[in-house]
Amino acid sequence: MWARLLKGAMIAAAFSTLAACASLGGKGGAGRDTPLAAPVVTDPAPIVSGTMRPYQIRGRWYHPQEQPNYDEVGQASWYGGYHHGRPTSTGERFDMNALTAAHKTLPLPSLVEVTNRANGRRVILRVNDRGPFVDGRIIDLSRGAAEELGLLNQGVGEVRVRYVGRAPRQGGGTALRQAEAATPVQPQPPMRQAEAGPRPYYEATTAAAATNSYWVQAGAFSDRRGADRVARRLGDRAVVQNIDRDGRPLFRVVVGPWPDAGAAERARQAVVARGFDDALLIGG
C-alpha cells in the first residue's frame, strides 16, 4: 500500500511541475500563449499630454485610445543606433538597450507583453514612442527588446502583443522566462544595417523612397528673441526660419529635418510632450 501511495505522489508532483512550466511558457503550443501575471504598478505615470490625439501619417489616420483588451498577432521590427539618445514621443530619451517599444495607438507610456511566436520568449516592454508606420508591422522594438526576444538577427518576426496596463514613472521593462517553440519558424531575411549602427527596420524599407525632408513646426512668433528662446529650449535640431506674412516678418521655429514621416511624427509628439500642443508636421 505504501508503495502505491508513494508512486501516486510522484505522479502528482510530475504533473504539477509540467503545469508550472506551461504557465511560464514551456514547450508546447498553448502554454506559450498563457497570459502571465501582470506586474503591479502602484504609482503609474500620467499619460503624456497630446499623445492621445488623432494624427495622420501618409494619408492614414490613427486614433490613440485606452485598449484594455488589446491582444494582437503581427510582425515586429526593431530600431537601434540611429535613434539612440533622441527624444521619444513621451519626451524620454530613447535607449536602444532598454526594454522599450513603439506602438501606433496604445497610451504613452504603457506596458505590453510581447511573445516571439517562433521561440516562446517573452518580455514586458515600456511603450514610450509611436510607430511603426509600415503596413503589417504592429510594434517596433528597441534593440535590447529584440535581443531578448531572439529577433536581433532576423530584424522582423511574428509576435503576439498584449496590453498589460499603465507604466510606472520609470522603467517597467522585464525579461521573462524563455522557452523554445516546438516547431521552429523559418526566419525572415535579415534587415539592412547602416554603417553607423542598426537602423529601424521600417526606416530601412521606406527612407530610400522619401524624396523630401520632413520638419516639425513648434510655433511661429512675431518676436525674434522669443523664437530664439524656444529654439534653444528644443535643442540643436531646432532652427528659426524668417518668413514673410502679408509684408510682416514672422519667425517660425522648426525641428529637423527628418528623413521620413514616421520619424517626423515621433519628433512632433516629442515636441508636444515639451509643452507645444499645436506642433505641426510640415514638408514631405
C-alpha positions as CSV (number, residue, x, y, z in Angstrom):
1,M,0.0,0.0,0.0
2,W,2.8,2.4,0.9
3,A,4.4,1.7,-2.4
4,R,1.2,2.6,-4.3
5,L,0.8,5.8,-2.3
6,L,4.4,6.8,-2.9
7,K,4.0,6.2,-6.7
8,G,0.8,8.3,-6.8
9,A,2.5,11.2,-5.0
10,M,5.4,11.1,-7.5
11,I,3.0,11.2,-10.5
12,A,1.1,14.1,-9.0
13,A,4.3,16.0,-8.4
14,A,5.4,15.4,-12.0
15,F,2.1,16.8,-13.3
16,S,2.4,19.8,-11.0
17,T,5.8,20.6,-12.4
18,L,4.6,20.3,-16.0
19,A,1.7,22.7,-15.3
20,A,4.1,25.2,-13.8
21,C,6.3,25.0,-16.9
22,A,3.3,25.5,-19.2
23,S,2.2,28.6,-17.3
24,L,5.6,30.2,-17.7
25,G,5.9,29.5,-21.4
26,G,7.3,26.0,-21.5
27,K,7.5,23.7,-24.6
28,G,4.3,23.0,-26.4
29,G,1.7,25.1,-28.2
30,A,-0.9,26.6,-25.8
31,G,1.4,27.0,-22.9
32,R,3.4,29.7,-24.6
33,D,0.3,31.8,-25.1
34,T,-0.9,31.7,-21.5
35,P,-1.0,35.2,-20.1
36,L,1.4,36.0,-17.4
37,A,0.5,37.8,-14.2
38,A,0.6,41.5,-14.8
39,P,3.2,43.5,-12.9
40,V,1.7,45.6,-10.1
41,V,2.2,49.3,-10.8
42,T,1.4,51.3,-7.7
43,D,2.4,54.7,-9.0
44,P,1.5,54.9,-12.7
45,A,2.9,57.6,-14.9
46,P,0.3,60.0,-16.3
47,I,-0.5,59.7,-20.0
48,V,1.7,62.3,-21.7
49,S,-0.4,65.3,-22.8
50,G,-1.1,65.5,-26.6
51,T,-0.1,61.9,-27.4
52,M,-3.7,60.6,-27.4
53,R,-4.8,63.0,-30.1
54,P,-5.7,61.5,-33.6
55,Y,-2.9,62.0,-36.1
56,Q,-2.3,61.4,-39.7
57,I,0.7,59.7,-41.5
58,R,0.7,59.3,-45.3
59,G,-3.0,59.9,-45.6
60,R,-3.9,57.4,-42.8
61,W,-5.5,58.5,-39.5
62,Y,-4.5,56.9,-36.2
63,H,-6.7,57.2,-33.1
64,P,-4.8,56.5,-29.9
65,Q,-7.0,55.3,-27.0
66,E,-7.1,53.1,-23.9
67,Q,-7.4,49.5,-25.1
68,P,-7.5,47.2,-22.0
69,N,-8.4,44.2,-24.2
70,Y,-5.7,44.8,-26.8
71,D,-4.3,41.4,-28.0
72,E,-2.9,41.2,-31.5
73,V,-0.6,39.0,-33.5
74,G,1.5,40.6,-36.2
75,Q,5.0,41.5,-37.4
76,A,7.5,43.2,-35.1
77,S,10.6,45.2,-36.3
78,W,13.3,46.9,-34.3
79,Y,15.3,50.1,-34.2
80,G,18.6,51.0,-32.5
81,G,21.7,53.1,-33.0
82,Y,20.2,55.6,-35.5
83,H,17.8,56.9,-32.9
84,H,19.8,56.2,-29.7
85,G,19.7,59.3,-27.4
86,R,17.0,61.1,-29.3
87,P,13.6,62.0,-27.6
88,T,10.7,59.6,-27.9
89,S,7.1,60.6,-28.2
90,T,6.9,60.8,-24.4
91,G,9.9,63.1,-24.2
92,E,12.0,60.3,-22.7
93,R,15.4,59.7,-24.3
94,F,15.5,56.6,-26.4
95,D,17.9,54.0,-25.0
96,M,18.4,51.2,-27.6
97,N,19.5,48.8,-24.9
98,A,16.4,49.4,-22.6
99,L,13.3,47.2,-22.9
100,T,11.0,49.6,-24.7
101,A,8.8,49.7,-27.8
102,A,6.9,52.0,-30.1
103,H,3.2,51.5,-30.9
104,K,0.8,53.4,-33.1
105,T,-2.3,53.8,-30.7
106,L,-1.7,52.5,-27.2
107,P,-1.4,55.0,-24.4
108,L,2.0,56.6,-23.7
109,P,3.6,55.4,-21.6
110,S,2.1,51.9,-21.0
111,L,3.3,48.3,-20.6
112,V,2.8,45.4,-23.1
113,E,3.7,41.7,-23.0
114,V,5.4,40.7,-26.3
115,T,5.8,37.0,-27.2
116,N,8.0,35.8,-30.0
117,R,5.8,33.2,-31.7
118,A,8.8,31.4,-33.1
119,N,10.6,30.5,-29.9
120,G,8.2,31.4,-27.0
121,R,10.4,34.1,-25.5
122,R,8.5,36.9,-23.7
123,V,9.2,40.3,-22.4
124,I,7.3,43.1,-20.7
125,L,8.1,46.4,-22.6
126,R,7.6,50.0,-21.8
127,V,5.8,51.7,-24.7
128,N,7.1,55.3,-25.0
129,D,7.1,56.0,-28.7
130,R,4.9,56.0,-31.8
131,G,5.3,53.7,-34.8
132,P,6.0,51.6,-36.8
133,F,4.3,53.2,-39.8
134,V,4.7,50.3,-42.2
135,D,1.9,48.0,-43.3
136,G,1.9,44.7,-41.5
137,R,4.0,45.9,-38.6
138,I,2.2,46.2,-35.2
139,I,5.2,47.1,-32.9
140,D,8.7,48.5,-33.1
141,L,11.1,47.0,-30.6
142,S,14.2,48.6,-29.1
143,R,17.5,46.7,-29.8
144,G,17.5,45.4,-26.3
145,A,14.0,44.0,-26.6
146,A,14.7,42.4,-30.0
147,E,17.8,40.7,-28.4
148,E,15.7,39.3,-25.5
149,L,13.1,38.0,-28.0
150,G,15.7,36.5,-30.3
151,L,14.8,38.8,-33.2
152,L,18.0,40.7,-33.5
153,N,19.4,38.9,-36.5
154,Q,16.2,38.4,-38.4
155,G,15.2,42.1,-38.0
156,V,11.5,41.2,-38.2
157,G,9.4,38.4,-36.9
158,E,5.9,37.4,-35.8
159,V,4.9,38.3,-32.3
160,R,1.9,38.5,-30.0
161,V,1.3,41.8,-28.2
162,R,-0.9,42.1,-25.2
163,Y,-1.7,45.3,-23.4
164,V,-0.7,45.0,-19.7
165,G,-1.6,48.4,-18.3
166,R,-0.2,51.7,-17.3
167,A,3.5,52.1,-17.0
168,P,5.4,53.2,-13.9
169,R,7.0,56.6,-13.9
170,Q,10.3,55.0,-14.9
171,G,11.3,51.6,-16.4
172,G,8.9,48.7,-16.3
173,G,10.6,46.5,-18.9
174,T,11.2,43.0,-17.7
175,A,12.8,39.9,-19.3
176,L,10.6,36.8,-18.6
177,R,11.1,33.1,-18.7
178,Q,12.4,32.0,-22.1
179,A,11.4,28.7,-23.8
180,E,11.9,27.0,-27.2
181,A,9.0,26.5,-29.6
182,A,8.1,23.0,-30.5
183,T,8.1,23.9,-34.3
184,P,10.7,26.5,-35.3
185,V,9.5,29.1,-37.8
186,Q,11.6,29.9,-40.8
187,P,13.4,33.2,-40.1
188,Q,12.8,36.2,-42.3
189,P,15.6,37.7,-44.5
190,P,17.9,39.9,-42.4
191,M,17.4,43.7,-42.2
192,R,19.8,46.1,-43.8
193,Q,22.1,48.0,-41.5
194,A,23.8,51.3,-41.9
195,E,27.5,51.8,-41.2
196,A,26.8,53.9,-38.2
197,G,24.8,51.1,-36.5
198,P,21.5,49.3,-36.7
199,R,18.7,51.3,-38.2
200,P,14.9,50.8,-37.6
201,Y,13.5,48.2,-40.0
202,Y,10.7,50.5,-41.1
203,E,13.2,53.2,-41.9
204,A,15.4,50.8,-43.9
205,T,12.4,50.0,-46.1
206,T,11.0,53.5,-46.5
207,A,13.8,56.0,-46.3
208,A,15.1,55.3,-49.7
209,A,11.7,56.1,-51.2
210,A,11.4,59.5,-49.4
211,T,12.3,62.3,-51.8
212,N,11.8,65.3,-49.4
213,S,12.6,66.0,-45.8
214,Y,10.0,66.5,-43.0
215,W,10.1,69.2,-40.3
216,V,8.1,69.8,-37.1
217,Q,6.9,73.3,-36.6
218,A,6.8,74.1,-32.9
219,G,5.4,77.6,-33.3
220,A,5.5,80.9,-35.1
221,F,6.4,84.2,-33.4
222,S,6.4,87.9,-34.3
223,D,9.3,88.4,-31.9
224,R,12.7,87.0,-32.9
225,R,14.0,86.8,-29.4
226,G,11.0,84.7,-28.3
227,A,11.6,82.4,-31.2
228,D,15.3,82.1,-30.3
229,R,14.4,81.1,-26.7
230,V,12.1,78.4,-27.9
231,A,14.7,77.1,-30.4
232,R,17.3,76.9,-27.6
233,R,14.8,75.0,-25.4
234,L,14.2,72.4,-28.1
235,G,17.8,71.6,-28.7
236,D,20.4,71.6,-31.5
237,R,18.0,70.3,-34.2
238,A,15.7,73.4,-33.8
239,V,16.2,76.3,-36.1
240,V,14.5,79.7,-36.6
241,Q,13.1,80.5,-40.1
242,N,12.3,84.0,-41.1
243,I,9.2,84.1,-43.3
244,D,7.1,86.9,-44.7
245,R,3.4,87.1,-43.9
246,D,1.5,89.9,-45.6
247,G,4.6,92.1,-45.6
248,R,5.4,91.5,-41.9
249,P,8.2,89.3,-40.7
250,L,7.3,86.1,-38.9
251,F,9.8,83.8,-37.1
252,R,9.0,80.1,-37.3
253,V,10.7,77.5,-35.1
254,V,11.1,74.2,-36.8
255,V,12.8,70.9,-35.7
256,G,14.5,68.6,-38.2
257,P,15.0,67.7,-40.9
258,W,13.6,64.1,-40.6
259,P,14.1,61.5,-43.4
260,D,10.5,60.1,-43.3
261,A,7.0,60.8,-41.9
262,G,7.4,58.2,-39.2
263,A,10.5,59.8,-37.7
264,A,8.9,63.2,-38.1
265,E,5.7,62.2,-36.3
266,R,7.7,60.8,-33.4
267,A,9.6,64.1,-33.2
268,R,6.3,66.0,-33.3
269,Q,4.9,64.1,-30.4
270,A,8.2,64.7,-28.5
271,V,7.8,68.4,-29.2
272,V,4.1,68.1,-28.0
273,A,5.4,66.5,-24.8
274,R,7.6,69.5,-24.2
275,G,4.5,71.7,-24.0
276,F,3.9,72.8,-27.6
277,D,0.5,71.3,-28.1
278,D,0.0,72.8,-31.5
279,A,3.1,71.4,-33.1
280,L,2.6,70.6,-36.8
281,L,4.2,68.2,-39.3
282,I,5.3,70.1,-42.4
283,G,7.2,69.2,-45.6
284,G,7.4,65.9,-47.3
